[in-house]
Amino acid sequence: MGRIHLFEFEDLKWFPSFLRNYMTDFLQFVSNKFDVYKPIVSIIEEGLEKSKSDTIIDLASGGGGGILKLNESLLKRKPNLKIILTDYYPNIEAFKHTKASANNIEYITTSIDALNVPKSLEGLRTQFLSLHHFKPMQAQQILQNVINNESAIAIFEAQERNLKSITFMLLSPINVLLLTPFIKPFKFGRLLFTYLFPILPILVCWDGLVSVLRTYSIKEMNKLINGLSNGDSYEWKLGKVKSGPSKITYLLGYKK
């Protein structure tokens, strides 16, 4: 199955921010509830070690992803760890909620473009479930910016471009209906647009399906790396790790 770059609602500039936030809140809740990123803790630790930093600069954070659970695991080995959440469309309320749960988590309220991260933001850059939002040329810019700033990056995609992931996404409206009452902080609007006007289950399903179709394979990630300027000055590690019923594809890059 070839990669298809259709649109996701949450990427559109005109898309209402409150709906985008409800969607990213859902993804954050699922990631933390089921500790999706637990199997990649060692990869993050390697990235921090190679970058000689105790700081994670999380790009395209959405609602915070599975940061809380991941943070708990990392703190056991990295007591001085600091995580900074950023996004092109920052979900400030979700960031505040995440920070309130962990003193070592901070966030930036202004828009941060993953294609052009300020050099002042030093640390291991991470992207969880977000690389697929970018077209190949943009994804390559993200990696090139890492090299240009002599930084390090760890990218994770929690789905694969296959029938199994498509089936899971088709069932996602059921998960939205079942899990929405447990998402915090409580928002009446979230209930309104889930049950009375069931827009959110449809939006999550569409964006989920498109995410699967957009997801880069390891072969495609390697192609991105091969087109980088001075890419051979970096160590690139790609692979997959099992997480529950699915697999997480990862790309780790750091200076040799």
C-alpha positions in Angstrom: 0.0 0.0 0.0 1.5 3.3 -1.1 1.6 6.4 1.1 -1.4 8.7 0.5 -1.2 12.3 1.9 -4.9 13.2 2.4 -5.9 16.1 4.7 -6.5 15.8 8.5 -9.0 18.3 10.0 -6.7 19.2 12.9 -4.1 20.4 10.4 -6.4 23.0 8.8 -5.9 26.6 9.8 -9.6 27.4 9.8 -10.5 24.3 11.9 -12.0 25.4 15.2 -9.3 25.3 17.9 -11.7 23.9 20.6 -12.5 20.9 18.4 -8.8 20.4 17.7 -8.1 20.5 21.4 -10.9 17.9 22.1 -9.3 15.6 19.6 -5.8 16.0 20.9 -7.1 15.5 24.5 -8.6 12.2 23.4 -5.2 11.1 21.9 -3.4 12.1 25.1 -5.9 10.2 27.3 -5.5 7.0 25.3 -1.7 7.2 25.2 -1.4 7.7 28.9 -4.2 5.3 29.9 -2.7 2.4 28.0 0.9 3.5 28.5 1.4 3.2 24.7 5.0 4.4 24.8 6.4 2.3 27.6 8.3 0.0 25.2 10.4 2.9 23.8 11.8 4.2 27.1 15.2 2.7 26.4 15.3 4.5 23.0 14.6 7.8 24.6 17.3 7.2 27.2 19.8 6.4 24.4 18.8 9.7 22.7 19.3 11.7 25.9 22.6 10.0 26.5 23.9 10.6 23.0 22.7 14.3 23.0 24.4 14.8 26.5 21.2 16.4 27.8 18.5 15.9 30.4 16.0 17.9 28.4 13.4 16.7 26.0 12.0 19.2 23.5 8.7 17.6 22.4 7.5 18.9 19.0 4.0 18.8 17.8 2.9 17.8 21.3 -0.9 18.1 20.6 -2.5 17.5 24.0 0.7 16.0 25.5 0.5 12.5 24.1 1.7 9.8 26.4 4.2 12.2 28.1 2.9 11.7 31.6 3.4 7.9 31.7 6.6 8.1 29.7 7.8 10.8 32.2 7.2 8.5 35.1 9.3 5.8 33.6 12.1 8.1 32.6 12.4 9.8 36.0 13.4 6.6 37.6 16.6 6.7 35.6 16.8 10.4 34.9 15.9 12.3 38.1 17.0 15.6 36.5 14.8 15.2 33.4 13.0 18.2 32.0 10.3 18.0 29.3 9.2 21.0 27.3 5.9 20.7 25.3 5.6 22.7 22.1 3.2 22.8 19.1 2.4 24.8 16.0 -1.2 25.0 17.5 -0.5 24.8 21.3 -3.3 23.2 23.3 -2.6 25.5 26.4 -5.2 24.0 28.7 -3.9 20.5 28.0 -0.4 21.6 28.6 -1.4 23.2 31.9 -3.1 20.0 33.0 0.0 18.0 32.1 2.3 20.4 33.9 0.1 20.3 37.0 0.7 16.5 37.2 4.5 16.7 36.9 6.7 19.5 38.2 9.5 18.7 35.6 7.2 19.4 32.6 7.1 22.8 31.1 5.4 24.2 28.0 5.7 27.1 25.4 2.6 29.1 24.7 3.8 30.5 21.4 3.7 28.5 18.1 6.8 26.4 17.5 7.3 25.1 13.9 8.9 21.6 13.8 10.5 22.6 10.5 12.4 25.5 12.0 13.0 24.9 15.7 14.8 27.8 17.4 18.4 26.8 18.2 17.9 28.1 21.7 15.7 25.1 22.4 18.4 22.6 23.3 17.9 19.0 24.1 16.6 15.8 22.6 13.8 16.6 20.2 10.9 14.1 20.2 7.9 13.6 18.0 5.1 11.3 19.0 2.5 10.3 16.4 3.1 13.5 14.4 5.7 12.9 11.6 2.9 11.7 9.3 1.4 15.2 9.4 4.2 16.4 7.2 4.8 15.8 3.5 8.1 14.2 2.5 9.8 17.5 1.8 8.7 18.9 5.1 9.7 15.8 7.0 13.1 16.1 5.4 13.3 19.7 6.6 12.6 18.6 10.2 15.6 16.2 10.0 17.7 18.8 8.2 17.0 21.3 10.9 18.2 18.8 13.5 21.5 18.5 11.6 21.9 22.2 11.1 21.3 22.9 14.8 23.6 19.9 15.8 20.7 18.5 17.9 19.3 15.0 18.2 15.8 13.6 17.5 13.6 10.6 18.3 10.5 10.1 16.3 7.7 7.6 17.1 4.6 6.5 15.1 2.2 4.3 17.0 0.5 2.9 13.9 1.5 1.2 10.7 0.2 1.6 7.2 -1.6 -1.7 7.0 -5.1 -3.3 7.2 -4.7 -3.9 11.0 -4.3 -0.2 11.7 -7.1 0.7 9.3 -9.5 -1.7 11.1 -8.5 -0.3 14.5 -9.2 3.3 13.3 -12.6 2.3 11.9 -13.5 1.2 15.4 -12.2 4.4 17.0 -15.7 6.1 17.2 -16.7 3.3 19.7 -13.6 4.2 21.8 -14.5 7.9 21.7 -18.0 7.2 22.9 -16.7 4.9 25.7 -13.8 6.9 26.9 -14.9 10.6 26.6 -16.6 10.8 30.1 -13.2 9.9 31.7 -11.1 12.6 29.9 -9.9 15.4 32.1 -10.2 18.3 32.6 -14.0 18.0 32.2 -15.5 20.0 29.3 -19.2 20.2 28.7 -18.5 20.9 25.0 -16.7 17.6 24.7 -19.8 15.8 25.8 -22.0 18.0 23.6 -20.0 17.2 20.4 -19.6 13.5 21.3 -23.1 12.5 22.2 -25.7 15.1 21.2 -23.9 16.2 18.1 -21.6 13.3 17.4 -19.0 15.3 15.4 -15.9 14.2 17.4 -16.2 10.4 16.8 -16.4 11.1 13.1 -13.5 13.6 13.2 -11.3 11.2 15.2 -12.1 8.4 12.8 -11.3 10.4 9.7 -8.1 11.8 11.0 -7.1 8.4 12.4 -7.6 6.7 9.0 -5.7 9.5 7.2 -2.9 9.1 9.8 -2.5 5.5 8.9 -2.5 6.2 5.1 0.1 9.0 5.7 2.4 7.0 8.0 6.0 6.6 6.7 7.5 3.1 6.4 11.1 2.4 7.5 12.1 2.3 3.8 10.5 5.8 3.2 12.2 7.2 6.3 15.6 5.9 5.0 14.9 7.7 1.7 14.3 10.9 3.7 17.7 10.4 5.5 19.5 9.7 2.3 18.5 13.0 0.9 19.9 15.1 3.8 22.8 17.4 3.6 25.6 16.1 5.9 23.3 13.3 6.9 26.3 10.9 7.1 27.6 13.0 10.0 24.7 11.5 12.1 24.0 8.0 13.4 20.5 7.0 12.3 18.6 4.1 13.9 15.3 2.8 12.6 13.1 -0.1 13.7 9.9 -1.3 15.3 9.0 -2.3 18.9 5.9 -4.1 20.0 3.4 -2.1 22.1 0.2 -4.0 23.0 -1.5 -5.3 19.9 0.4 -3.0 17.5 4.0 -1.9 16.8 5.7 1.5 17.2 8.0 2.6 14.3 10.9 4.7 15.5 13.7 6.8 14.1 16.5 7.9 16.3 19.2 10.4 15.1 22.2 11.9 16.8 25.6 13.3 15.8 28.4 10.8 15.5 
